């Protein structure tokens, strides 16, 4: 496994933890407050880094407006994803539905970035993407009957992935111009500020009884999300946006294993078969020998 593949795998593993962590607190915290606490947790990573590299961050502060739009996309994605997890109440299914972003990101990346279009000519990549997509669809349709609440949750998850796709494509063009550190040190603290008015809606209502373990959630979720984005940005530089995003189709497997061990979540025989197809497709994608040239 080369360095680029290692970053891709690390990002997928860290993002796989998010549905699990959210399910832990679904009965303890309201959704909008949870959404804001996730951003709060990222500050434990990015605020110290901002002070460590304060000269470079201060220089970029003069152009803060360019970070607003990507932050809006990110904030929307995190908000809708958090609410979607709360409504579906199934970490494994949540992780599967979020892989719909592969389609959105592929279309957007091919539309805006010439270097990403070359990958679409790779037969290995297209075969892997086709298998992985079939696997995702099969796992979703091979499960339980969809209720109204579950349907709304699934819809929120899909829209969150559209917003995430726009975020991914918008920051792809910035990676060549700013360091990952600068981008992250601006976007996540700004996202936390954007989340505060929304979280205030839940603070106005009575909160559940306090559980001391909840204090660990912002740190656990925030650090996982922060480090996951660091790994993902590096993976984009090394392997390109399409390969990085496509390999994250393996996330449902990781989340599903944790969901089974921790919450007893299970898959049907049909879902297990399609999960195997998903993993096979992901393997083809990560082993793709494309013409993408890494950014140093």
C-alpha atoms as an extended CHARMM CRD file, in Angstrom:
* protein
*
       296  EXT
         1         1  UNK       CA              0.0000000000        0.0000000000        0.0000000000  PROA      1               0.0000000000
         2         2  UNK       CA              1.5290000000        3.3250000000       -1.0730000000  PROA      2               0.0000000000
         3         3  UNK       CA              1.2100000000        6.5880000000        0.8490000000  PROA      3               0.0000000000
         4         4  UNK       CA             -1.7590000000        7.8220000000       -1.1970000000  PROA      4               0.0000000000
         5         5  UNK       CA             -3.6890000000        4.5860000000       -0.6040000000  PROA      5               0.0000000000
         6         6  UNK       CA             -2.9170000000        4.8030000000        3.1110000000  PROA      6               0.0000000000
         7         7  UNK       CA             -4.4430000000        8.2900000000        3.3020000000  PROA      7               0.0000000000
         8         8  UNK       CA             -7.5130000000        7.1050000000        1.3740000000  PROA      8               0.0000000000
         9         9  UNK       CA             -8.0140000000        4.1940000000        3.7750000000  PROA      9               0.0000000000
        10        10  UNK       CA             -7.4550000000        6.3470000000        6.8750000000  PROA      10              0.0000000000
        11        11  UNK       CA            -10.0150000000        8.9210000000        5.7220000000  PROA      11              0.0000000000
        12        12  UNK       CA            -12.5810000000        6.1910000000        5.0480000000  PROA      12              0.0000000000
        13        13  UNK       CA            -11.9690000000        4.5850000000        8.4530000000  PROA      13              0.0000000000
        14        14  UNK       CA            -12.3600000000        7.8650000000       10.3680000000  PROA      14              0.0000000000
        15        15  UNK       CA            -15.5050000000        8.8590000000        8.4710000000  PROA      15              0.0000000000
        16        16  UNK       CA            -16.9400000000        5.3880000000        9.1640000000  PROA      16              0.0000000000
        17        17  UNK       CA            -16.9700000000        6.2340000000       12.8670000000  PROA      17              0.0000000000
        18        18  UNK       CA            -19.3400000000        9.1730000000       12.4520000000  PROA      18              0.0000000000
        19        19  UNK       CA            -22.6770000000        7.2680000000       12.1900000000  PROA      19              0.0000000000
        20        20  UNK       CA            -21.6560000000        5.1180000000       15.1630000000  PROA      20              0.0000000000
        21        21  UNK       CA            -20.8290000000        8.1250000000       17.3420000000  PROA      21              0.0000000000
        22        22  UNK       CA            -24.0350000000        9.8820000000       16.3400000000  PROA      22              0.0000000000
        23        23  UNK       CA            -26.1540000000        6.8520000000       17.1720000000  PROA      23              0.0000000000
        24        24  UNK       CA            -24.5920000000        6.7730000000       20.6430000000  PROA      24              0.0000000000
        25        25  UNK       CA            -25.9690000000       10.2310000000       21.4500000000  PROA      25              0.0000000000
        26        26  UNK       CA            -29.2240000000       10.1070000000       19.4730000000  PROA      26              0.0000000000
        27        27  UNK       CA            -31.2600000000        9.4710000000       22.6390000000  PROA      27              0.0000000000
        28        28  UNK       CA            -29.2420000000       11.8880000000       24.7670000000  PROA      28              0.0000000000
        29        29  UNK       CA            -29.0240000000       15.0730000000       22.6990000000  PROA      29              0.0000000000
        30        30  UNK       CA            -31.3140000000       16.9120000000       20.2350000000  PROA      30              0.0000000000
        31        31  UNK       CA            -30.2350000000       16.8920000000       16.5970000000  PROA      31              0.0000000000
        32        32  UNK       CA            -29.4460000000       20.5700000000       16.0510000000  PROA      32              0.0000000000
        33        33  UNK       CA            -27.3290000000       20.8100000000       19.1950000000  PROA      33              0.0000000000
        34        34  UNK       CA            -25.4820000000       17.6370000000       18.2200000000  PROA      34              0.0000000000
        35        35  UNK       CA            -24.7370000000       19.1510000000       14.8140000000  PROA      35              0.0000000000
        36        36  UNK       CA            -23.0700000000       22.1760000000       16.4380000000  PROA      36              0.0000000000
        37        37  UNK       CA            -21.1480000000       20.0700000000       18.9540000000  PROA      37              0.0000000000
        38        38  UNK       CA            -19.5360000000       18.1580000000       16.0800000000  PROA      38              0.0000000000
        39        39  UNK       CA            -18.0430000000       21.3930000000       14.7810000000  PROA      39              0.0000000000
        40        40  UNK       CA            -17.0570000000       22.3910000000       18.3150000000  PROA      40              0.0000000000
        41        41  UNK       CA            -15.0300000000       19.2190000000       18.6360000000  PROA      41              0.0000000000
        42        42  UNK       CA            -12.9740000000       20.0290000000       15.5260000000  PROA      42              0.0000000000
        43        43  UNK       CA            -11.7120000000       23.1820000000       17.2400000000  PROA      43              0.0000000000
        44        44  UNK       CA             -9.6520000000       21.0100000000       19.5890000000  PROA      44              0.0000000000
        45        45  UNK       CA             -7.4970000000       20.2310000000       16.5490000000  PROA      45              0.0000000000
        46        46  UNK       CA             -7.6290000000       23.3430000000       14.4060000000  PROA      46              0.0000000000
        47        47  UNK       CA             -7.4140000000       26.1590000000       16.9560000000  PROA      47              0.0000000000
        48        48  UNK       CA             -4.0420000000       24.9440000000       18.3560000000  PROA      48              0.0000000000
        49        49  UNK       CA             -2.7800000000       24.5130000000       14.7930000000  PROA      49              0.0000000000
        50        50  UNK       CA             -3.9340000000       28.0370000000       13.9420000000  PROA      50              0.0000000000
        51        51  UNK       CA             -1.7900000000       29.4380000000       16.7630000000  PROA      51              0.0000000000
        52        52  UNK       CA              1.1610000000       27.2780000000       15.8080000000  PROA      52              0.0000000000
        53        53  UNK       CA              1.0900000000       28.5780000000       12.2240000000  PROA      53              0.0000000000
        54        54  UNK       CA             -0.3900000000       31.9590000000       13.0660000000  PROA      54              0.0000000000
        55        55  UNK       CA              1.7060000000       33.9720000000       10.5850000000  PROA      55              0.0000000000
        56        56  UNK       CA              0.5040000000       31.9790000000        7.5980000000  PROA      56              0.0000000000
        57        57  UNK       CA             -3.0770000000       31.8580000000        8.8530000000  PROA      57              0.0000000000
        58        58  UNK       CA             -3.0420000000       35.6090000000        9.5270000000  PROA      58              0.0000000000
        59        59  UNK       CA             -1.8810000000       36.2770000000        5.9700000000  PROA      59              0.0000000000
        60        60  UNK       CA             -4.7470000000       34.2010000000        4.5460000000  PROA      60              0.0000000000
        61        61  UNK       CA             -7.2600000000       35.9650000000        6.7990000000  PROA      61              0.0000000000
        62        62  UNK       CA             -7.2440000000       38.8900000000        4.3830000000  PROA      62              0.0000000000
        63        63  UNK       CA             -8.9540000000       36.6730000000        1.8020000000  PROA      63              0.0000000000
        64        64  UNK       CA            -11.4960000000       35.1160000000        4.1620000000  PROA      64              0.0000000000
        65        65  UNK       CA            -14.4100000000       35.6280000000        1.7520000000  PROA      65              0.0000000000
        66        66  UNK       CA            -13.2310000000       32.8150000000       -0.5240000000  PROA      66              0.0000000000
        67        67  UNK       CA            -13.8050000000       30.3200000000        2.2940000000  PROA      67              0.0000000000
        68        68  UNK       CA            -17.4470000000       31.2670000000        2.8910000000  PROA      68              0.0000000000
        69        69  UNK       CA            -19.0650000000       29.2820000000        0.0690000000  PROA      69              0.0000000000
        70        70  UNK       CA            -17.2190000000       25.9970000000        0.7580000000  PROA      70              0.0000000000
        71        71  UNK       CA            -18.0720000000       26.4160000000        4.4460000000  PROA      71              0.0000000000
        72        72  UNK       CA            -21.7640000000       26.8410000000        3.6390000000  PROA      72              0.0000000000
        73        73  UNK       CA            -21.6820000000       23.6000000000        1.6360000000  PROA      73              0.0000000000
        74        74  UNK       CA            -19.8840000000       21.8210000000        4.4760000000  PROA      74              0.0000000000
        75        75  UNK       CA            -22.2190000000       23.1860000000        7.1600000000  PROA      75              0.0000000000
        76        76  UNK       CA            -25.2790000000       22.1220000000        5.1850000000  PROA      76              0.0000000000
        77        77  UNK       CA            -23.8510000000       18.6540000000        4.6320000000  PROA      77              0.0000000000
        78        78  UNK       CA            -23.0440000000       18.1290000000        8.3280000000  PROA      78              0.0000000000
        79        79  UNK       CA            -26.4490000000       19.4460000000        9.4440000000  PROA      79              0.0000000000
        80        80  UNK       CA            -28.4820000000       17.2640000000        7.0670000000  PROA      80              0.0000000000
        81        81  UNK       CA            -26.3010000000       14.2260000000        7.7130000000  PROA      81              0.0000000000
        82        82  UNK       CA            -26.7090000000       14.5490000000       11.4890000000  PROA      82              0.0000000000
        83        83  UNK       CA            -30.4990000000       14.8490000000       11.2500000000  PROA      83              0.0000000000
        84        84  UNK       CA            -30.6140000000       12.0080000000        8.7370000000  PROA      84              0.0000000000
        85        85  UNK       CA            -28.7610000000        9.6720000000       11.1070000000  PROA      85              0.0000000000
        86        86  UNK       CA            -31.1550000000       10.5580000000       13.9210000000  PROA      86              0.0000000000
        87        87  UNK       CA            -34.2110000000        9.7290000000       11.7680000000  PROA      87              0.0000000000
        88        88  UNK       CA            -32.9220000000        6.5170000000       10.1830000000  PROA      88              0.0000000000
        89        89  UNK       CA            -31.4930000000        5.2180000000       13.4860000000  PROA      89              0.0000000000
        90        90  UNK       CA            -29.3320000000        2.7350000000       11.6010000000  PROA      90              0.0000000000
        91        91  UNK       CA            -25.6100000000        3.4270000000       11.2990000000  PROA      91              0.0000000000
        92        92  UNK       CA            -25.0190000000        0.7980000000        8.6100000000  PROA      92              0.0000000000
        93        93  UNK       CA            -27.8660000000        1.9680000000        6.3660000000  PROA      93              0.0000000000
        94        94  UNK       CA            -26.7800000000        5.5650000000        6.8690000000  PROA      94              0.0000000000
        95        95  UNK       CA            -23.2720000000        4.8040000000        5.6990000000  PROA      95              0.0000000000
        96        96  UNK       CA            -24.6130000000        3.0090000000        2.6310000000  PROA      96              0.0000000000
        97        97  UNK       CA            -26.8990000000        5.8390000000        1.5500000000  PROA      97              0.0000000000
        98        98  UNK       CA            -24.1350000000        8.4270000000        1.8500000000  PROA      98              0.0000000000
        99        99  UNK       CA            -22.2040000000        6.5990000000       -0.8830000000  PROA      99              0.0000000000
       100       100  UNK       CA            -24.6060000000        8.1970000000       -3.3650000000  PROA      100             0.0000000000
       101       101  UNK       CA            -22.0900000000       11.0670000000       -3.3220000000  PROA      101             0.0000000000
       102       102  UNK       CA            -19.9160000000        9.0040000000       -5.6560000000  PROA      102             0.0000000000
       103       103  UNK       CA            -22.2800000000        9.7950000000       -8.5130000000  PROA      103             0.0000000000
       104       104  UNK       CA            -22.5490000000       13.4980000000       -7.6600000000  PROA      104             0.0000000000
       105       105  UNK       CA            -18.8160000000       14.0140000000       -7.1350000000  PROA      105             0.0000000000
       106       106  UNK       CA            -17.9280000000       12.1260000000      -10.3070000000  PROA      106             0.0000000000
       107       107  UNK       CA            -20.1870000000       14.3670000000      -12.3940000000  PROA      107             0.0000000000
       108       108  UNK       CA            -19.0100000000       17.5910000000      -10.7430000000  PROA      108             0.0000000000
       109       109  UNK       CA            -15.3160000000       16.6840000000      -10.8100000000  PROA      109             0.0000000000
       110       110  UNK       CA            -15.4590000000       15.6810000000      -14.4650000000  PROA      110             0.0000000000
       111       111  UNK       CA            -17.2430000000       18.9400000000      -15.2580000000  PROA      111             0.0000000000
       112       112  UNK       CA            -14.7410000000       21.2300000000      -13.5040000000  PROA      112             0.0000000000
       113       113  UNK       CA            -11.3430000000       19.4840000000      -13.5050000000  PROA      113             0.0000000000
       114       114  UNK       CA             -9.5530000000       18.2910000000      -16.6420000000  PROA      114             0.0000000000
       115       115  UNK       CA             -7.1440000000       16.0120000000      -14.7450000000  PROA      115             0.0000000000
       116       116  UNK       CA            -10.0680000000       14.0870000000      -13.2610000000  PROA      116             0.0000000000
       117       117  UNK       CA            -11.6290000000       13.4060000000      -16.6680000000  PROA      117             0.0000000000
       118       118  UNK       CA             -8.7440000000       11.1280000000      -17.6580000000  PROA      118             0.0000000000
       119       119  UNK       CA             -9.7870000000        8.6890000000      -14.9420000000  PROA      119             0.0000000000
       120       120  UNK       CA            -13.1790000000        8.2320000000      -16.5930000000  PROA      120             0.0000000000
       121       121  UNK       CA            -11.3620000000        6.5300000000      -19.5010000000  PROA      121             0.0000000000
       122       122  UNK       CA            -10.0010000000        3.8060000000      -17.2220000000  PROA      122             0.0000000000
       123       123  UNK       CA            -11.8790000000        0.5120000000      -17.7070000000  PROA      123             0.0000000000
       124       124  UNK       CA            -10.7700000000       -0.6730000000      -14.2750000000  PROA      124             0.0000000000
       125       125  UNK       CA            -12.1520000000        2.4530000000      -12.6230000000  PROA      125             0.0000000000
       126       126  UNK       CA            -15.4690000000        2.2860000000      -14.4870000000  PROA      126             0.0000000000
       127       127  UNK       CA            -15.8640000000       -1.4320000000      -13.7260000000  PROA      127             0.0000000000
       128       128  UNK       CA            -15.1200000000       -0.8320000000      -10.0480000000  PROA      128             0.0000000000
       129       129  UNK       CA            -17.4940000000        2.1050000000       -9.8750000000  PROA      129             0.0000000000
       130       130  UNK       CA            -20.2580000000        0.0780000000      -11.5650000000  PROA      130             0.0000000000
       131       131  UNK       CA            -19.8260000000       -2.8630000000       -9.1870000000  PROA      131             0.0000000000
       132       132  UNK       CA            -19.6770000000       -0.6300000000       -6.1100000000  PROA      132             0.0000000000
       133       133  UNK       CA            -22.7840000000        1.2920000000       -7.1920000000  PROA      133             0.0000000000
       134       134  UNK       CA            -24.7150000000       -1.9380000000       -7.8050000000  PROA      134             0.0000000000
       135       135  UNK       CA            -23.5970000000       -3.1170000000       -4.3740000000  PROA      135             0.0000000000
       136       136  UNK       CA            -24.8460000000        0.0350000000       -2.6470000000  PROA      136             0.0000000000
       137       137  UNK       CA            -28.2280000000       -0.1310000000       -4.3980000000  PROA      137             0.0000000000
       138       138  UNK       CA            -28.5990000000       -3.8150000000       -3.5610000000  PROA      138             0.0000000000
       139       139  UNK       CA            -27.8230000000       -3.3310000000        0.1100000000  PROA      139             0.0000000000
       140       140  UNK       CA            -30.3730000000       -0.5170000000        0.4250000000  PROA      140             0.0000000000
       141       141  UNK       CA            -33.1940000000       -2.2660000000       -1.4450000000  PROA      141             0.0000000000
       142       142  UNK       CA            -32.5420000000       -5.6370000000        0.1540000000  PROA      142             0.0000000000
       143       143  UNK       CA            -33.4700000000       -4.4780000000        3.6500000000  PROA      143             0.0000000000
       144       144  UNK       CA            -36.6020000000       -3.5780000000        5.5930000000  PROA      144             0.0000000000
       145       145  UNK       CA            -39.6770000000       -1.7370000000        4.3330000000  PROA      145             0.0000000000
       146       146  UNK       CA            -39.1750000000        2.0360000000        4.2350000000  PROA      146             0.0000000000
       147       147  UNK       CA            -41.4380000000        3.9730000000        6.6550000000  PROA      147             0.0000000000
       148       148  UNK       CA            -42.2630000000        7.6960000000        6.4290000000  PROA      148             0.0000000000
       149       149  UNK       CA            -39.7150000000        8.6030000000        9.1130000000  PROA      149             0.0000000000
       150       150  UNK       CA            -37.0750000000        6.4250000000        7.5050000000  PROA      150             0.0000000000
       151       151  UNK       CA            -37.9050000000        7.8790000000        4.0920000000  PROA      151             0.0000000000
       152       152  UNK       CA            -37.4450000000       11.4580000000        5.3300000000  PROA      152             0.0000000000
       153       153  UNK       CA            -34.1660000000       10.4640000000        6.9490000000  PROA      153             0.0000000000
       154       154  UNK       CA            -32.9370000000        8.8630000000        3.7250000000  PROA      154             0.0000000000
       155       155  UNK       CA            -33.9210000000       11.9630000000        1.7560000000  PROA      155             0.0000000000
       156       156  UNK       CA            -31.9710000000       14.2030000000        4.1440000000  PROA      156             0.0000000000
       157       157  UNK       CA            -28.9510000000       11.9320000000        3.7980000000  PROA      157             0.0000000000
       158       158  UNK       CA            -29.0620000000       12.0970000000       -0.0080000000  PROA      158             0.0000000000
       159       159  UNK       CA            -29.3700000000       15.9050000000       -0.0050000000  PROA      159             0.0000000000
       160       160  UNK       CA            -26.4980000000       16.0710000000        2.4990000000  PROA      160             0.0000000000
       161       161  UNK       CA            -24.3420000000       14.1950000000        0.0140000000  PROA      161             0.0000000000
       162       162  UNK       CA            -25.2120000000       16.6310000000       -2.7570000000  PROA      162             0.0000000000
       163       163  UNK       CA            -24.0420000000       19.4490000000       -0.4670000000  PROA      163             0.0000000000
       164       164  UNK       CA            -20.9310000000       17.4410000000        0.4810000000  PROA      164             0.0000000000
       165       165  UNK       CA            -20.1660000000       16.9000000000       -3.2050000000  PROA      165             0.0000000000
       166       166  UNK       CA            -20.2300000000       20.6300000000       -3.8810000000  PROA      166             0.0000000000
       167       167  UNK       CA            -17.9610000000       21.1410000000       -0.8610000000  PROA      167             0.0000000000
       168       168  UNK       CA            -15.4840000000       18.5150000000       -2.0990000000  PROA      168             0.0000000000
       169       169  UNK       CA            -15.3370000000       20.0050000000       -5.5810000000  PROA      169             0.0000000000
       170       170  UNK       CA            -15.0590000000       23.5880000000       -4.2850000000  PROA      170             0.0000000000
       171       171  UNK       CA            -12.0740000000       22.8180000000       -2.0460000000  PROA      171             0.0000000000
       172       172  UNK       CA            -10.4140000000       20.6710000000       -4.7250000000  PROA      172             0.0000000000
       173       173  UNK       CA             -9.6120000000       23.8580000000       -6.6460000000  PROA      173             0.0000000000
       174       174  UNK       CA             -8.1690000000       25.4890000000       -3.5080000000  PROA      174             0.0000000000
       175       175  UNK       CA             -5.7890000000       22.6880000000       -2.5320000000  PROA      175             0.0000000000
       176       176  UNK       CA             -3.2800000000       23.7280000000       -5.1840000000  PROA      176             0.0000000000
       177       177  UNK       CA             -3.2710000000       27.3260000000       -3.9420000000  PROA      177             0.0000000000
       178       178  UNK       CA             -3.3840000000       27.0090000000       -0.1450000000  PROA      178             0.0000000000
       179       179  UNK       CA             -2.0420000000       24.3870000000        2.2290000000  PROA      179             0.0000000000
       180       180  UNK       CA             -4.5260000000       21.9200000000        3.6870000000  PROA      180             0.0000000000
       181       181  UNK       CA             -3.8160000000       23.3940000000        7.1030000000  PROA      181             0.0000000000
       182       182  UNK       CA             -4.8800000000       26.8750000000        6.0310000000  PROA      182             0.0000000000
       183       183  UNK       CA             -8.0860000000       25.6370000000        4.4290000000  PROA      183             0.0000000000
       184       184  UNK       CA             -9.0760000000       23.5420000000        7.4370000000  PROA      184             0.0000000000
       185       185  UNK       CA             -8.1370000000       26.2180000000        9.9750000000  PROA      185             0.0000000000
       186       186  UNK       CA            -10.5320000000       28.6060000000        8.2580000000  PROA      186             0.0000000000
       187       187  UNK       CA            -13.4140000000       26.3720000000        7.2290000000  PROA      187             0.0000000000
       188       188  UNK       CA            -14.1200000000       24.4450000000       10.4350000000  PROA      188             0.0000000000
       189       189  UNK       CA            -14.0310000000       27.3390000000       12.9270000000  PROA      189             0.0000000000
       190       190  UNK       CA            -16.1750000000       29.3110000000       10.4810000000  PROA      190             0.0000000000
       191       191  UNK       CA            -18.5330000000       26.3390000000       10.2460000000  PROA      191             0.0000000000
       192       192  UNK       CA            -18.8470000000       26.3230000000       14.0270000000  PROA      192             0.0000000000
       193       193  UNK       CA            -19.8740000000       29.9930000000       13.9660000000  PROA      193             0.0000000000
       194       194  UNK       CA            -22.4760000000       29.2430000000       11.2780000000  PROA      194             0.0000000000
       195       195  UNK       CA            -23.8430000000       26.3950000000       13.4280000000  PROA      195             0.0000000000
       196       196  UNK       CA            -24.4870000000       28.4680000000       16.5450000000  PROA      196             0.0000000000
       197       197  UNK       CA            -27.7490000000       30.1720000000       15.4510000000  PROA      197             0.0000000000
       198       198  UNK       CA            -29.1170000000       26.7810000000       14.3920000000  PROA      198             0.0000000000
       199       199  UNK       CA            -28.1010000000       25.1060000000       17.6630000000  PROA      199             0.0000000000
       200       200  UNK       CA            -29.8240000000       27.9190000000       19.5750000000  PROA      200             0.0000000000
       201       201  UNK       CA            -33.1680000000       26.5290000000       18.3950000000  PROA      201             0.0000000000
       202       202  UNK       CA            -32.6230000000       23.3760000000       20.4630000000  PROA      202             0.0000000000
       203       203  UNK       CA            -31.1950000000       25.2930000000       23.4150000000  PROA      203             0.0000000000
       204       204  UNK       CA            -34.5010000000       27.1330000000       23.7250000000  PROA      204             0.0000000000
       205       205  UNK       CA            -36.2880000000       23.8330000000       24.4600000000  PROA      205             0.0000000000
       206       206  UNK       CA            -35.9010000000       21.6140000000       27.5600000000  PROA      206             0.0000000000
       207       207  UNK       CA            -32.8710000000       19.3140000000       27.2670000000  PROA      207             0.0000000000
       208       208  UNK       CA            -32.7180000000       15.6510000000       28.3630000000  PROA      208             0.0000000000
       209       209  UNK       CA            -31.1890000000       14.7440000000       31.7300000000  PROA      209             0.0000000000
       210       210  UNK       CA            -27.4460000000       15.3760000000       31.7180000000  PROA      210             0.0000000000
       211       211  UNK       CA            -25.1960000000       12.3810000000       31.1340000000  PROA      211             0.0000000000
       212       212  UNK       CA            -21.4690000000       13.0140000000       31.8450000000  PROA      212             0.0000000000
       213       213  UNK       CA            -20.4840000000       10.7040000000       28.9870000000  PROA      213             0.0000000000
       214       214  UNK       CA            -21.9750000000       13.2170000000       26.5430000000  PROA      214             0.0000000000
       215       215  UNK       CA            -19.0020000000       15.4730000000       27.2700000000  PROA      215             0.0000000000
       216       216  UNK       CA            -16.8510000000       12.9950000000       25.3580000000  PROA      216             0.0000000000
       217       217  UNK       CA            -18.9390000000       13.2780000000       22.1890000000  PROA      217             0.0000000000
       218       218  UNK       CA            -17.6710000000       16.6410000000       20.8720000000  PROA      218             0.0000000000
       219       219  UNK       CA            -14.0680000000       15.5160000000       21.3290000000  PROA      219             0.0000000000
       220       220  UNK       CA            -14.5440000000       12.0490000000       19.7940000000  PROA      220             0.0000000000
       221       221  UNK       CA            -16.7050000000       13.1330000000       16.8700000000  PROA      221             0.0000000000
       222       222  UNK       CA            -14.8080000000       16.3570000000       16.2650000000  PROA      222             0.0000000000
       223       223  UNK       CA            -11.3640000000       14.7570000000       16.2740000000  PROA      223             0.0000000000
       224       224  UNK       CA            -12.5500000000       11.9700000000       13.9690000000  PROA      224             0.0000000000
       225       225  UNK       CA            -14.0940000000       14.4800000000       11.5640000000  PROA      225             0.0000000000
       226       226  UNK       CA            -11.0840000000       16.8140000000       11.7270000000  PROA      226             0.0000000000
       227       227  UNK       CA             -8.4440000000       14.1430000000       11.1810000000  PROA      227             0.0000000000
       228       228  UNK       CA            -10.6420000000       12.4760000000        8.5650000000  PROA      228             0.0000000000
       229       229  UNK       CA            -10.6560000000       15.6720000000        6.5340000000  PROA      229             0.0000000000
       230       230  UNK       CA             -6.8900000000       16.0830000000        6.9140000000  PROA      230             0.0000000000
       231       231  UNK       CA             -6.3950000000       12.5490000000        5.5780000000  PROA      231             0.0000000000
       232       232  UNK       CA             -8.9180000000       13.1200000000        2.8020000000  PROA      232             0.0000000000
       233       233  UNK       CA             -7.2420000000       16.3320000000        1.6110000000  PROA      233             0.0000000000
       234       234  UNK       CA             -3.8980000000       14.5420000000        1.4530000000  PROA      234             0.0000000000
       235       235  UNK       CA             -5.5230000000       11.6330000000       -0.3740000000  PROA      235             0.0000000000
       236       236  UNK       CA             -6.9920000000       14.0250000000       -2.9430000000  PROA      236             0.0000000000
       237       237  UNK       CA             -3.5130000000       15.3970000000       -3.5850000000  PROA      237             0.0000000000
       238       238  UNK       CA             -2.0220000000       11.9140000000       -3.9710000000  PROA      238             0.0000000000
       239       239  UNK       CA             -4.7890000000        9.9670000000       -5.7290000000  PROA      239             0.0000000000
       240       240  UNK       CA             -7.2160000000       12.5370000000       -7.1030000000  PROA      240             0.0000000000
       241       241  UNK       CA            -10.7760000000       13.3750000000       -6.0750000000  PROA      241             0.0000000000
       242       242  UNK       CA            -12.5270000000       10.5200000000       -7.8780000000  PROA      242             0.0000000000
       243       243  UNK       CA            -10.3780000000        7.6830000000       -6.5240000000  PROA      243             0.0000000000
       244       244  UNK       CA            -10.4800000000        9.1260000000       -3.0060000000  PROA      244             0.0000000000
       245       245  UNK       CA            -14.2490000000        9.4560000000       -3.0490000000  PROA      245             0.0000000000
       246       246  UNK       CA            -14.8870000000        6.1460000000       -4.7580000000  PROA      246             0.0000000000
       247       247  UNK       CA            -12.8330000000        4.0820000000       -2.2910000000  PROA      247             0.0000000000
       248       248  UNK       CA            -14.9510000000        5.4950000000        0.4910000000  PROA      248             0.0000000000
       249       249  UNK       CA            -17.6040000000        3.1100000000       -0.8220000000  PROA      249             0.0000000000
       250       250  UNK       CA            -15.8760000000        0.6960000000        1.5660000000  PROA      250             0.0000000000
       251       251  UNK       CA            -17.1350000000        2.7540000000        4.5100000000  PROA      251             0.0000000000
       252       252  UNK       CA            -20.4370000000        0.8140000000        4.8350000000  PROA      252             0.0000000000
       253       253  UNK       CA            -18.4080000000       -2.3480000000        5.4590000000  PROA      253             0.0000000000
       254       254  UNK       CA            -16.4540000000       -0.6850000000        8.2780000000  PROA      254             0.0000000000
       255       255  UNK       CA            -19.5260000000        0.9650000000        9.7750000000  PROA      255             0.0000000000
       256       256  UNK       CA            -21.5440000000       -2.2320000000        9.3930000000  PROA      256             0.0000000000
       257       257  UNK       CA            -18.9580000000       -4.2320000000       11.3320000000  PROA      257             0.0000000000
       258       258  UNK       CA            -18.9900000000       -1.6820000000       14.1690000000  PROA      258             0.0000000000
       259       259  UNK       CA            -22.7950000000       -1.4500000000       14.0440000000  PROA      259             0.0000000000
       260       260  UNK       CA            -23.0790000000       -5.2120000000       14.4420000000  PROA      260             0.0000000000
       261       261  UNK       CA            -20.5600000000       -5.4300000000       17.2850000000  PROA      261             0.0000000000
       262       262  UNK       CA            -21.8780000000       -2.4370000000       19.2390000000  PROA      262             0.0000000000
       263       263  UNK       CA            -25.5940000000       -2.1640000000       18.4100000000  PROA      263             0.0000000000
       264       264  UNK       CA            -26.3990000000       -5.6140000000       17.0640000000  PROA      264             0.0000000000
       265       265  UNK       CA            -27.3190000000       -4.2430000000       13.6270000000  PROA      265             0.0000000000
       266       266  UNK       CA            -27.5940000000       -6.9960000000       11.0310000000  PROA      266             0.0000000000
       267       267  UNK       CA            -27.9370000000       -7.3090000000        7.2690000000  PROA      267             0.0000000000
       268       268  UNK       CA            -30.1020000000       -9.7110000000        5.2790000000  PROA      268             0.0000000000
       269       269  UNK       CA            -28.5410000000      -12.4090000000        3.1020000000  PROA      269             0.0000000000
       270       270  UNK       CA            -29.2360000000      -10.2650000000        0.0150000000  PROA      270             0.0000000000
       271       271  UNK       CA            -27.5610000000       -7.2520000000        1.6220000000  PROA      271             0.0000000000
       272       272  UNK       CA            -24.5030000000       -9.3220000000        2.5270000000  PROA      272             0.0000000000
       273       273  UNK       CA            -24.1760000000      -10.5700000000       -1.0580000000  PROA      273             0.0000000000
       274       274  UNK       CA            -24.3880000000       -7.0480000000       -2.4600000000  PROA      274             0.0000000000
       275       275  UNK       CA            -21.9660000000       -5.8280000000        0.2090000000  PROA      275             0.0000000000
       276       276  UNK       CA            -19.4570000000       -8.2850000000       -1.2490000000  PROA      276             0.0000000000
       277       277  UNK       CA            -20.0010000000       -6.7580000000       -4.6870000000  PROA      277             0.0000000000
       278       278  UNK       CA            -19.4830000000       -3.3050000000       -3.1660000000  PROA      278             0.0000000000
       279       279  UNK       CA            -16.1490000000       -4.2940000000       -1.6280000000  PROA      279             0.0000000000
       280       280  UNK       CA            -14.9940000000       -5.9140000000       -4.8850000000  PROA      280             0.0000000000
       281       281  UNK       CA            -15.7540000000       -2.7100000000       -6.7510000000  PROA      281             0.0000000000
       282       282  UNK       CA            -13.9100000000       -0.6300000000       -4.1710000000  PROA      282             0.0000000000
       283       283  UNK       CA            -10.8510000000       -2.8640000000       -4.5370000000  PROA      283             0.0000000000
       284       284  UNK       CA            -10.7730000000       -2.3040000000       -8.3020000000  PROA      284             0.0000000000
       285       285  UNK       CA            -11.0390000000        1.4390000000       -7.7580000000  PROA      285             0.0000000000
       286       286  UNK       CA             -8.2140000000        1.7610000000       -5.2490000000  PROA      286             0.0000000000
       287       287  UNK       CA             -5.9280000000       -0.3650000000       -7.4670000000  PROA      287             0.0000000000
       288       288  UNK       CA             -6.6850000000        1.7740000000      -10.5120000000  PROA      288             0.0000000000
       289       289  UNK       CA             -3.5410000000        2.7660000000      -12.4150000000  PROA      289             0.0000000000
       290       290  UNK       CA             -4.8030000000        6.0490000000      -13.7730000000  PROA      290             0.0000000000
       291       291  UNK       CA             -2.9690000000        8.9560000000      -15.3720000000  PROA      291             0.0000000000
       292       292  UNK       CA             -3.5970000000       11.3400000000      -12.4580000000  PROA      292             0.0000000000
       293       293  UNK       CA             -0.4640000000       13.2840000000      -11.4920000000  PROA      293             0.0000000000
       294       294  UNK       CA             -0.2210000000       13.9560000000       -7.7080000000  PROA      294             0.0000000000
       295       295  UNK       CA              0.1930000000       17.5250000000       -6.4550000000  PROA      295             0.0000000000
       296       296  UNK       CA              3.3650000000       18.0060000000       -4.4050000000  PROA      296             0.0000000000
